[in-house]
Amino acid sequence: MNRVIKKTVLNVGALKIPRKYFSDEAVKVAGSTVGEVSNEHEKKQIISKIIPQHDIAIVGGGMVGMALACFLASMSMTKQLSVAIIDSNPALGGSLHNRKEDPPDPRVSTVTPASISFLQDAGAWKYVEQNRHAYFNIMQVWDYTGLGYARYSARDVNKDFLGCVAENKVLHNALLSCVKDSDFKTTIYPSRLSSLTLNSSSMSMVENTTSKEPPSAQGHGAKLQLSDGSSIYAKLVVGADGGKSHVRELAGIKTTGWNYSQNAIICTVEHTSENVCAWQRFLPTGPIALLPMGDKFSNIVWTMSPAESTNRKSITEEEFLKDVNYALDYGYGPHPTSTLSGTRDMFSWFKTDATISTNDFFEIPPKVTRLASERMVFPLSLRHANSYASKRVVLIGDAAHTVHPLAGQGVNLGFGDAFSLSRIIAEGITLGTDIGEVNLLKKYEAERKSANIMMMAILDGFQKAYSIDFGPFNLLRAAAFHGTNYISPLKRSIISYASGEQKFPIFL
């Protein structure tokens, strides 16, 4: 398969180019050189510059946008579509090589089993496994008061793992490789969206020699003006352009949400031996997570006040590592007790069995010995779009919702959106429906909105619950920890929900 990516940017506006030109290779960068138009009669028919037409324009070529392209490429009903990806990120047109010896990137994602299944079916996960990643089968969560903890094991739900941590660049390159290695008709526009117009007559100017639809069907669509001065038409515009989505803004879709007055500091650290467990401790100022990355590396996601994050970003490496180890060990409070045989505590009535597995014993996380990346800081907020869909416009990923990172669910919600939307589009094509019709897009919204709101509410509730340091409330939190640790049906339900395999938790 020809995968040549042509980078020379020329003005194609003066040429009469059928849609076939923009899709004769699996992935192209817009602006390639073509032969001169020699027919004078054809030249006279061109009133203005010819604007390429696509079935779908994905604005935002990040992980979620590329996941949508990957899912569309893998489905029999959608793999014939012409898709434009609009993103100025040079990585989309550059080298796809990741080397394990490269320094680990501090931006990582924890991918759930449900998301892994989506990516496996689309053919993208095999590319992830060729690079640095880390499956984990145990997760330990505990409270700084020392009153409670919970350990979750993949064996509790008869699974091999609870999740997999991978660098964002590895996930992104895997999705891009999956699309490039297919015969999916994709054009990459290395630009930004400037304006968006719904015009019922504009598309009549576009020649579409490969379309099987009647001319009247081509006369309705969205016109996207790009920052380089070019334009394209699309039947459906997908906003996958992040929390500050320009598509959402141009479509007039409002959001509801708030800032948390908290920042997260992220970085990669190193141990003397490999970390194989995911750890999360709730501190008075917010949770700290230690996530395995493979090759003796782990990722830190530490929530704190803006003032603290500013200070911890600027202190020396030695001081920072001391703070991290303090926060993951005895800092702020004692270790919880594991309730070994022969001992009892105030929550012993939770236990349905006198013995517990060694997998349930509380453990101390491995010491951090070296800082292996820069420290990055970003503010935390919750935002939710009041609507996911309007005429010819639909939102996925952070463009539709942003969440607190304490459970690492952000990208998984986005992958769920992309998978759901690809199925809805396939359904519309099967029924002969215009893929930009709002009634079709509202099916996607109905499917995803309730699930996303539920997860957002749970994460926001956790954030608020651990913002309170009050004796009686601390006991309630500890009781909740012990309940999840010792009530097996509840523990299994929580694991299944967090893994994306159960739509709603049993306790709700």
CORCOR-V13366 format. One record per helix or strand of 3 or more residues. SS is the DSSP state (2 for helix, 1 for strand). FROM is the first residue (numbers start at 1). TO is the last residue. Records with the same first field share a line. If there is no record, write none. Layout:
SS: FROM-TO / FROM-TO
This chain:
2: 19-23 / 40-45 / 63-74 / 90-93 / 113-122 / 125-128 / 154-157 / 168-180 / 202-205 / 215-218 / 246-250 / 306-314 / 317-328 / 348-350 / 358-360 / 397-399 / 405-407 / 410-431 / 438-465 / 471-486 / 488-498
1: 27-29 / 52-59 / 82-86 / 108-112 / 133-136 / 138-143 / 149-153 / 163-167 / 185-189 / 193-199 / 221-226 / 231-239 / 255-270 / 278-283 / 286-294 / 297-304 / 376-385 / 393-395
